[in-house]
Amino acid sequence: MGLNTGQDKVKGSPKVNFSRPSELQQRKNVVHVSRPNEVENARGYLPIIDMEMDIMEAIKENSVVIIRGETR
C-alpha cells in the first residue's frame, strides 16, 4: 500500500504527500487562556490537572484520544 503521487480523481487537484509531517505538526502551539480567578483556583483541585501536559501531547500526536475517569 503506497501513496499515489499523481493527481487526485478530482481534475487538477494535486495529491498531498502524507508521508512527511506537515509544517503545522512541527510547530509548538501555545494558547493563552484567560479564566476568572475562581475557575483557575478550582482547576487546581481537579485530579486530572496533574496529567494536563500528557493529555495535550497525546492530543497533538494522535487523531483520537479517549480520556476516561471517575466523576464526583
C-alpha positions in Angstrom: 0.0 0.0 0.0 1.8 3.1 -1.1 0.8 6.7 -1.6 -0.3 7.7 -5.1 1.8 10.7 -6.0 -0.1 11.5 -9.2 -3.3 13.6 -9.5 -6.3 13.1 -7.4 -9.6 11.9 -9.0 -10.8 15.5 -9.0 -9.4 17.1 -12.1 -6.4 19.4 -11.4 -6.3 18.6 -7.7 -2.8 17.7 -6.6 -2.1 14.7 -4.3 -0.9 15.6 -0.9 2.1 13.6 0.4 1.0 12.5 3.9 4.3 10.7 4.5 6.0 13.9 5.6 5.0 15.7 8.7 3.3 19.0 7.8 4.8 22.3 9.0 1.8 22.7 11.3 2.7 19.4 13.2 6.2 20.6 13.7 5.3 24.0 15.3 4.8 24.3 19.0 1.4 25.6 19.9 0.9 27.9 22.8 -2.6 29.0 23.7 -3.0 31.7 26.3 -6.4 31.4 28.1 -7.9 34.0 30.3 -10.1 32.5 33.0 -11.8 34.0 36.0 -9.8 33.5 39.3 -12.5 31.2 40.8 -12.2 28.9 37.7 -8.4 28.9 37.8 -8.4 28.1 41.5 -11.0 25.3 41.1 -8.9 23.7 38.3 -6.1 23.1 40.8 -8.3 20.7 42.8 -9.1 18.5 39.8 -7.3 15.2 39.8 -6.8 15.3 36.0 -4.8 18.6 36.2 -1.6 16.6 37.0 -2.0 14.9 33.6 -2.6 18.1 31.6 0.7 18.1 29.7 0.5 14.4 28.9 -3.1 14.9 27.6 -2.1 17.8 25.5 0.8 15.8 24.0 -1.5 12.9 23.3 -3.9 15.2 21.5 -1.1 16.6 19.4 0.3 13.2 18.4 -3.0 11.3 17.9 -6.1 11.8 15.8 -8.3 10.3 18.6 -7.7 10.5 22.3 -10.1 8.9 24.8 -10.0 10.1 28.4 -11.8 8.1 31.0 -12.1 8.7 34.7 -14.4 9.0 37.6 -16.7 11.9 38.2 -17.5 13.4 41.5 
